[in-house]
């Protein structure tokens, strides 16, 4: 296989971004596009230089049955994203899926066992783990400079306005809250009710990569819904989760996307170890910081860590999210075409997805403490076999 013939499912703004990227990254050929909102097809095709060679679909099953397609790029904002990934694998297609990957534990298990049975590639396109500072922090942890990490934090508290929450499904156009009085045809979109904590997969992916660890227990809490900042949006403003890992690190995750905030750094992290600490900047006027207990340091030292990598190849430059967006596609390409193992394979991907799903479960059950399963085969489950309980019953504390 010289090129991956990929079909893009989901033609919103993020889907259009994928279409632009995949035409500049060697090893891809866009074979098809899918979206149930048909008016979105034309603007997607307009961005493809060989548009006449691209098949279009409004029916999901017809799209999966297309035999001139090797892989599916899932760029959908739907609660069914996990089911769609599982169905694509069952249809014999490799899958590269945007975060969050799934909203239900059953879907996490279905994805894992389908990969085990078929040998197909599943990749979670979580780009932030490829940021330059992540490798810098990981090296410090791996070298023991911070000692044992006992506590870590990650948060994604950003504000993107209100246009993504309402849409005219006959045209595909999105409207802000301010435009609603003049557009009664606009209807709430899925992000309108998406639990914010599901987005913790981004920052948790970073922390678990640095720690080489997985979450085993989760409890979470939420403010009430609808939003206090924008009551027209039927989702809470803030959700927080407290997690414990297999290596006995406590992690706090915080997410919210409906409250006005300074535009810039939406993400923040810190790590506290027995020999030192790391902390990201709080504003764009600051710099990240480090402190070592054994270096005669009386205060934090600033370090110019950033998102962009110093070793980024030319095709990554300007790809988005601090040059990280291209990495998820380059790694997926190398896994499919060259058979190169994914550093962020299906088990590690589901480690992050399942922890976020469990946080949602905890909130829905009054902050109940939840266990997060290990998706790797063990003495109780052989590869390709579903566990006795895929939904979590029996995996929760009484």
C-alpha positions in Angstrom: 0.0 0.0 0.0 1.5 3.3 -1.1 -1.3 5.6 0.1 -4.1 5.1 2.6 -7.4 5.6 0.9 -9.3 7.4 3.7 -12.9 8.5 4.1 -13.6 11.5 6.3 -16.7 11.2 8.4 -17.9 14.5 9.8 -17.6 17.7 7.7 -17.7 20.4 10.3 -14.8 22.8 10.8 -12.6 20.2 12.3 -13.4 17.8 9.4 -12.4 20.5 6.9 -9.1 20.9 8.8 -8.4 17.2 8.5 -9.1 17.4 4.7 -6.6 20.3 4.4 -3.9 18.4 6.4 -4.3 15.1 4.7 -3.6 16.6 1.3 -0.2 17.9 2.5 0.9 14.8 4.4 2.5 12.1 2.1 0.7 8.7 2.3 -2.9 9.8 2.1 -5.6 9.9 -0.5 -9.1 11.1 0.4 -11.4 8.6 -1.1 -14.8 9.6 0.3 -16.6 12.0 2.6 -19.6 11.4 4.8 -22.0 13.7 6.6 -25.8 13.3 7.2 -26.1 17.0 6.6 -25.9 17.0 2.8 -25.2 20.8 2.3 -21.9 20.3 4.1 -20.6 18.1 1.3 -20.0 20.9 -1.2 -17.7 23.0 1.0 -15.7 19.8 1.8 -15.3 18.9 -1.8 -14.3 22.5 -2.6 -11.2 22.0 -0.5 -10.1 18.8 -2.3 -8.0 19.3 -5.4 -9.2 16.0 -7.0 -12.8 16.4 -5.9 -14.2 14.5 -8.9 -12.5 11.3 -7.6 -14.1 11.6 -4.2 -17.3 9.7 -3.3 -19.9 11.4 -1.1 -22.3 9.7 1.3 -25.2 10.8 3.6 -25.9 7.2 4.7 -23.4 5.8 7.3 -23.8 2.2 6.3 -23.3 2.9 2.6 -20.2 4.9 3.5 -18.8 1.9 5.5 -19.6 -0.5 2.6 -17.5 1.6 0.1 -14.9 -0.9 -1.1 -12.4 1.8 -2.3 -11.7 3.0 1.2 -9.1 1.5 3.6 -9.6 3.7 6.6 -12.1 6.0 8.3 -11.2 9.4 9.8 -13.9 10.0 12.5 -14.3 13.7 13.0 -17.8 13.7 14.4 -19.4 15.4 17.4 -21.9 12.8 18.2 -22.5 10.6 21.2 -22.3 7.6 18.8 -18.6 8.2 18.0 -17.6 5.0 19.9 -20.2 2.9 18.2 -19.2 4.3 14.8 -15.5 3.5 15.4 -16.5 -0.1 16.4 -18.7 -0.5 13.3 -15.9 0.9 11.0 -13.5 -1.8 12.4 -16.1 -4.4 11.9 -16.4 -3.2 8.3 -12.7 -3.9 7.8 -11.6 -0.3 8.0 -8.7 1.2 10.0 -9.9 4.0 12.3 -8.3 7.3 13.3 -10.8 9.0 15.7 -11.0 12.5 17.2 -11.2 12.8 20.9 -13.2 11.8 23.0 -13.4 8.4 21.2 -16.4 7.1 23.1 -19.0 8.0 25.7 -19.8 4.6 27.0 -17.8 1.8 28.6 -19.5 -0.8 26.3 -18.1 1.1 23.3 -14.6 1.2 24.7 -14.6 -2.6 25.1 -16.1 -3.1 21.6 -13.3 -1.0 20.1 -10.6 -2.9 22.0 -11.9 -6.4 21.1 -12.5 -5.5 17.5 -8.9 -4.4 17.2 -7.7 -7.6 18.8 -9.8 -9.8 16.5 -9.0 -8.0 13.3 -5.5 -6.7 13.7 -6.7 -3.4 12.2 -5.3 -0.1 13.5 -7.2 2.1 15.9 -5.7 5.5 16.8 -7.1 8.2 19.0 -6.1 11.5 17.3 -5.2 13.2 20.6 -2.6 15.7 19.4 -1.6 17.4 22.7 0.6 14.5 23.8 3.0 15.4 20.9 3.7 18.9 22.2 7.3 19.7 22.8 7.2 20.4 26.5 5.6 17.0 27.1 8.7 15.2 26.0 10.8 17.6 28.1 8.8 16.9 31.2 8.7 13.2 30.6 12.5 13.1 30.4 12.8 14.8 33.8 10.4 12.2 35.3 12.0 9.3 33.6 15.5 10.4 34.8 14.2 10.6 38.4 14.8 14.3 38.7 11.4 14.8 40.4 11.5 11.6 42.4 8.2 9.8 42.8 5.3 11.8 41.4 2.6 11.9 44.1 0.2 14.5 42.6 -0.6 15.9 39.2 -3.2 18.3 37.7 -4.5 18.9 34.3 -7.3 21.3 33.2 -9.0 22.4 30.0 -11.0 25.6 30.8 -11.5 27.5 27.6 -14.1 29.6 26.0 -15.0 29.4 22.3 -18.1 31.6 22.2 -21.6 30.1 21.6 -21.9 29.5 17.9 -21.1 25.8 18.1 -24.2 25.1 20.2 -27.0 25.9 17.7 -27.3 24.8 14.0 -29.8 24.8 11.1 -29.6 21.2 10.1 -31.1 21.9 6.7 -28.2 24.1 5.7 -25.5 23.2 8.2 -25.0 26.8 9.3 -24.2 27.4 12.9 -25.6 30.3 15.0 -24.6 32.0 18.2 -27.0 32.7 21.0 -27.2 36.3 20.0 -28.5 35.2 16.5 -31.2 32.9 17.8 -34.1 35.4 17.8 -33.7 35.9 14.1 -33.2 32.2 13.3 -35.9 30.0 14.9 -34.8 27.1 12.6 -31.6 26.7 14.6 -31.6 23.6 16.9 -29.3 22.6 19.7 -26.3 20.6 18.6 -24.8 17.6 20.5 -22.1 19.8 22.2 -25.1 21.6 23.8 -25.3 18.8 26.3 -21.9 17.2 26.2 -20.5 16.7 29.7 -17.3 18.9 29.9 -15.3 16.3 31.8 -15.2 14.1 28.7 -12.6 16.5 27.3 -10.3 15.5 30.1 -9.0 12.9 27.7 -6.7 15.6 26.2 -4.9 16.6 29.4 -5.0 13.2 30.9 -3.3 11.8 27.8 -0.4 14.1 28.5 -0.2 13.2 32.2 -0.4 9.5 31.6 2.2 9.6 28.9 4.6 11.4 31.2 3.9 9.1 34.1 3.7 5.9 32.0 0.7 5.0 34.1 -3.1 4.4 34.0 -6.0 5.4 36.1 -7.7 2.8 38.3 -10.2 4.9 40.3 -12.3 8.0 39.6 -14.8 10.2 41.4 -16.2 13.4 40.1 -18.5 16.4 40.7 -20.3 19.0 38.6 -21.9 22.3 38.8 -25.6 22.3 37.9 -27.0 22.7 34.4 -27.9 24.7 32.4 -24.8 27.0 32.2 -24.8 29.9 34.6 -22.9 32.0 32.1 -25.3 31.1 29.2 -28.6 29.6 30.4 -29.5 28.8 26.8 -26.8 26.0 26.9 -28.0 22.9 28.7 -24.6 21.9 30.1 -22.8 22.6 33.4 -20.0 25.2 33.4 -17.5 23.2 35.4 -16.8 19.5 36.1 -13.9 18.2 38.2 -12.6 14.7 38.7 -10.2 13.2 41.2 -8.4 10.1 40.0 -5.9 7.6 41.4 -3.4 5.7 39.2 -1.9 2.3 39.3 1.4 3.8 40.6 -0.4 5.6 43.4 -0.4 9.1 42.0 -3.4 11.4 42.6 -4.6 13.4 39.6 -7.1 16.2 39.5 -8.8 17.0 36.2 -10.9 20.2 35.6 -12.9 21.0 32.5 -15.3 23.7 31.3 -16.0 25.5 28.1 -19.0 27.8 28.5 -17.6 30.6 30.8 -15.8 33.6 29.4 -12.0 33.3 29.8 -8.9 35.1 28.4 -8.2 33.6 25.0 -4.9 31.9 24.9 -3.7 29.1 27.1 -6.8 27.0 27.8 -4.7 24.2 29.3 -2.7 24.0 32.5 -0.7 21.3 34.3 1.4 20.7 37.3 3.3 17.8 38.8 4.5 17.4 42.3 7.2 14.9 43.2 9.3 13.9 46.2 12.4 15.7 44.7 10.9 18.5 42.7 7.9 20.0 40.9 6.8 21.3 37.5 4.2 23.9 36.6 2.8 25.3 33.4 2.3 29.1 32.9 -0.9 30.7 34.1 -0.9 33.4 31.3 0.9 34.1 28.1 3.0 36.7 29.9 4.5 34.0 32.1 6.8 31.0 31.5 6.6 27.4 32.7 8.5 26.7 35.9 10.6 24.0 37.5 11.9 23.5 41.1 14.4 20.8 42.3 14.7 20.0 46.0 18.4 19.1 45.7 19.6 22.0 43.6 19.8 24.8 46.2 16.8 26.5 44.7 14.9 28.9 46.9 12.2 29.6 44.3 10.9 28.4 40.9 13.1 28.8 37.8 11.5 29.7 34.5 12.1 27.5 31.5 11.1 28.3 27.9 9.1 25.1 27.2 6.5 25.5 24.5 4.0 23.6 22.4 6.1 23.6 19.3 8.7 20.8 19.0 12.3 21.7 18.3 12.6 18.5 16.2 9.4 18.9 14.1 9.6 17.9 10.5 8.7 20.4 7.8 5.2 18.8 7.2 4.3 19.5 10.8 5.0 23.2 10.8 1.8 25.2 10.9 -0.5 22.2 11.0 -2.3 23.5 14.1 -2.3 23.2 17.9 1.4 24.1 18.1 2.4 22.0 15.1 1.0 18.9 16.8 -2.0 18.1 14.5 0.2 16.5 11.8 1.7 14.0 14.3 -1.5 12.0 14.8 -1.8 11.5 11.0 1.8 10.7 10.5 1.8 8.1 13.3 -1.5 6.6 11.9 -0.1 6.4 8.4 3.1 4.7 9.6 1.1 2.1 11.6 -1.2 1.3 8.6 1.3 1.3 5.8 4.5 0.3 7.5 3.1 -1.8 10.4 4.9 0.4 12.9 3.4 -0.1 16.4 1.5 3.0 17.7 3.0 4.5 20.9 -0.6 5.5 21.7 -2.2 2.3 20.7 -5.7 1.1 21.5 -5.0 0.2 25.2 -3.4 3.5 26.1 -6.1 5.3 24.1 -8.9 3.6 26.1 -7.0 4.2 29.3 -7.7 7.9 28.7 -11.1 7.6 27.2 -12.4 5.2 29.9 -11.2 7.5 32.8 -13.3 10.3 31.3 -16.3 8.1 30.8 -16.0 6.9 34.3 -16.0 10.5 35.6 -19.3 11.0 33.8 -20.7 7.8 35.4 -19.5 9.1 38.8 -21.3 12.4 38.4 -24.5 10.7 37.2 -24.4 8.5 40.4 -23.8 11.2 42.9 -20.0 11.3 42.8 -19.8 7.5 43.4 -16.3 6.1 43.3 -15.7 4.1 40.1 -13.1 1.6 39.0 -11.5 1.9 35.6 -10.7 -1.5 34.1 -7.4 -2.5 32.5 -8.2 -3.2 28.9 -5.2 -5.5 28.3 -5.7 -9.2 28.1 -5.2 -11.1 31.3 -6.0 -14.4 33.0 -9.7 -13.4 33.1 -10.0 -12.3 29.5 -8.3 -13.5 26.3 -7.6 -11.2 23.4 -10.8 -10.7 21.3 -13.1 -11.8 24.0 -15.5 -9.3 25.7 -15.4 -9.4 29.6 -18.4 -10.6 31.4 -19.4 -7.0 32.2 -18.6 -4.3 29.6 -20.7 -1.6 31.2 -19.1 -1.4 34.6 -21.6 -3.2 36.8 -19.5 -5.1 39.2 -16.6 -2.8 38.6 -18.0 -0.1 41.0 -17.5 0.2 44.7 -20.6 -0.7 46.7 
